[in-house]
Amino acid sequence: MFNSKYSIISISAIALFAIYFNVHSLANFPLPCSQEKGALQNYDLRYKIDYGCNYLNQPPYDYSEAINYLNEASVINSTYIPGVQYGVFMHAMHGASVQGYLRAQKIWDEQIDLNGQLMGEFSANSHFIHSDLRIKYVLLGFTKDINLIRDGLIANNWIEVPLNKNEKSLPISLLRRPL
């Protein structure tokens, strides 16, 4: 049997130690830990930080304006979004119909098969994208070889849709197939 007096003292001591430890940790946390901002590196799909100091505290890419544009134009089902995007998850989350979702999934799967042979994961080939006439728009964010893909599409007369720049977001590109 436990002696209630000793139990209360033990629990109180543990609680006081936990409070002290938490306050001590917060008081000694280095605030100006690093002068360098963390950065996502598209070429190797890594997040570069100073160890233990710099944290990613918001979504690095703000797709909201691009997605609103695609939804208003009713072209989300004809949009290819290569890179680290969980397939056509963004299509499902932003109002694609079942038929549109299945269409986007088929486009995604075929592009992955084509790209997997040449480019590897999380990249794309602008020639394959341009050759697939089902793709009307391409949204580029956290994509390996982003500049190569964008430049390749622009060389094929794709038009970059102007988007307002969110200062807290890393750059994204929305490209439209020529009419």
Secondary structure as the mmCIF struct_conf table of DSSP 4:
data_model
#
loop_
_struct_conf.conf_type_id
_struct_conf.id
_struct_conf.beg_label_comp_id
_struct_conf.beg_label_asym_id
_struct_conf.beg_label_seq_id
_struct_conf.end_label_comp_id
_struct_conf.end_label_asym_id
_struct_conf.end_label_seq_id
HELX_RH_AL_P HELX_RH_AL_P1 SER A 4 ALA A 27
TURN_TY1_P TURN_TY1_P1 ASN A 28 ASN A 28
TURN_TY1_P TURN_TY1_P2 LEU A 31 PRO A 32
BEND BEND1 GLN A 35 GLU A 36
HELX_LH_PP_P HELX_LH_PP_P1 LYS A 37 GLY A 38
STRN STRN1 ALA A 39 GLN A 41
TURN_TY1_P TURN_TY1_P3 ASN A 42 LEU A 45
STRN STRN2 ARG A 46 LYS A 48
TURN_TY1_P TURN_TY1_P4 TYR A 51 CYS A 53
BEND BEND2 GLN A 58 GLN A 58
BEND BEND3 PRO A 60 PRO A 60
HELX_RH_AL_P HELX_RH_AL_P2 SER A 64 GLU A 72
TURN_TY1_P TURN_TY1_P5 ALA A 73 SER A 74
HELX_RH_3T_P HELX_RH_3T_P1 ILE A 76 SER A 78
STRN STRN3 THR A 79 TYR A 80
BEND BEND4 GLY A 83 GLN A 85
TURN_TY1_P TURN_TY1_P6 GLY A 87 VAL A 88
HELX_RH_AL_P HELX_RH_AL_P3 PHE A 89 MET A 93
TURN_TY1_P TURN_TY1_P7 HIS A 94 GLY A 95
HELX_RH_AL_P HELX_RH_AL_P4 VAL A 98 LEU A 118
TURN_TY1_P TURN_TY1_P8 MET A 119 MET A 119
TURN_TY1_P TURN_TY1_P9 GLU A 121 PHE A 122
HELX_RH_AL_P HELX_RH_AL_P5 SER A 126 SER A 131
TURN_TY1_P TURN_TY1_P10 LEU A 133 ARG A 134
STRN STRN4 TYR A 137 LEU A 140
BEND BEND5 GLY A 141 PHE A 142
TURN_TY1_P TURN_TY1_P11 LYS A 144 ASP A 145
HELX_RH_AL_P HELX_RH_AL_P6 ILE A 146 ALA A 155
TURN_TY1_P TURN_TY1_P12 ASN A 156 ASN A 157
STRN STRN5 ILE A 159 VAL A 161
HELX_LH_PP_P HELX_LH_PP_P2 PRO A 162 PRO A 162
HELX_LH_PP_P HELX_LH_PP_P3 ASN A 164 ASN A 166
TURN_TY1_P TURN_TY1_P13 GLU A 167 LYS A 168
BEND BEND6 SER A 169 SER A 169
STRN STRN6 SER A 173 ARG A 176
#
